[in-house]
Amino acid sequence: MQPFKGIAFKITAIALFSVMAALIKATADDVPAGQAVFFRSFFALFVIFVWLLQRGEMPQGLRVTNAMGHVWRGVIGTTSMGMNFAALGLLPLPEVTAIGFAAPLMTVIFASMFLSEEVRAFRLTAVGIGLVGVCVVLWPRLTIFDADQASAVATIGVMLVLGSALFRALAQIHIRKLVQTDQTSAIVFYFSLTASCLSLLTLPFGWVIPTWEQAALLVTAGLIGGVAQIMLTSCYRFAPASVVAPFDYVAMLFAIVIGYVWFSEIPTPQMLVGAAIVISAGILIIWRERQLGLERGKARPGITPQG
């Protein structure tokens, strides 16, 4: 094991995913979320394909024993990604990132419901604390009956991020089943392939012809997303999940910096307090799962911050 190398890979992956989200956000006013999902997934396929060739994992790395499992993982993950991309057009980047941290909390709950994993008082308390933090972040946005149209739009954005987090947590549970029979390389590749195909179903709902600048941003987002996925997968070759998992939360720092520099977004004190509460709860859960020997490392490489 080379823990420092694993941590470096993880932080690089999170930084790239943050840049990718910013690129998607930069086009969100004009490009529908479904179309953004297509660019992000389709162009990532080329990077992943080359990576698998370079590692000598073609074609054996793409063999599967549960084809429908990959289809369902694709449906769940694509739904999460689409909702997340739609929310990026409605909310500041740091806020989307902070609320998205609800996904690991939901994963604990779903693990108990669907995997019969025993969840005791410590982790339930941590989940409760984390959900309080989520409420602190989103409370100013819960103004669905406000006459202000901007407030109503922001509330829709919050609902989209929460929906994305829910589906991402479901994807995490699904991947934990898939890794028992199939390789991570297959899970990563077929997710991008399935997402590319499923996103085409949104064509009748108003795809646009992007400008050259928008097309460049979207293609770059796809390529960066592919590289980030490879970095994320690679980090677990050098360090256990319990070591690198807490570094998921550096996404908040990247989101704050990128949001301020690129979009002139300044996070509110309330949002920062809520994010700190959620992050603290998430780290407590990771620590406790390490104590209990609950290793989720095999599943983590197969899921992105979008699903």
Order of alpha helices (4+ residues) and beta strands (2+ residues): alpha-alpha-alpha-alpha-alpha-alpha-alpha-alpha-alpha-alpha-alpha-alpha
